[in-house]
Amino acid sequence: MKVGLDIDGVLADFVSAFVETIEAETGLRIPVPPTSWDWHRHWLSDEQDARVWHHIEENAGFWCNIASDASVGPARWAQLADMEWGHDLYFLTYRPGRVAKWQTEHWLREHGLWNPTVLITEHKGRVAKALGLDCYIDDRPAYCLDVRRDSPETRVYLRQAPYNRAEELALIAADVTPVPDVITMLDREGL
Ligand SMILES: [Mg+2]
């Protein structure tokens, strides 16, 4: 099976690292969990937001040092590593910054994968179609819909989160399946 996985908000706890970076760069401790995709913009000015992203993009270690999502413990990382031998895993992310691809591959190796394939792209639908993905999971509704539209054969899952709850019903109507975590998606796919 060809399996596509988003990283942040699915396998990685981006929100915690982002909130820590915001505090380090601006002194602001913004509330979590996020209630919308751009929730931080309620508290940050354009200049502060730019400063935070500049730090992330210039820091060659930011993506290496993110914690796993709380739902993915060591046993599930081992399961993903085992899956490399029987399935094709593709990690699709639009992480910006210096050597983001290398950092993400390094991070996946640190979690036990041997030879991870990371694709840095915002065109997730077209990539899913080109790869012939059987299934795909993302926490961003727009990317789920992008894959649904461009790659009709791919079974698409939304990783549920407080910041995408408002869009969940619309995604169900578009034949996207909400799941509480990546584990549920892997179980449903019989992986
Ligand atoms: Mg994501």
Boltz pocket constraint, residues with backbone or C-beta under 6 A from the ligand:
constraints:
  - pocket:
      binder: B
      contacts: [[A, 6], [A, 7], [A, 8], [A, 9], [A, 10], [A, 138], [A, 139], [A, 140]]
      max_distance: 6.0
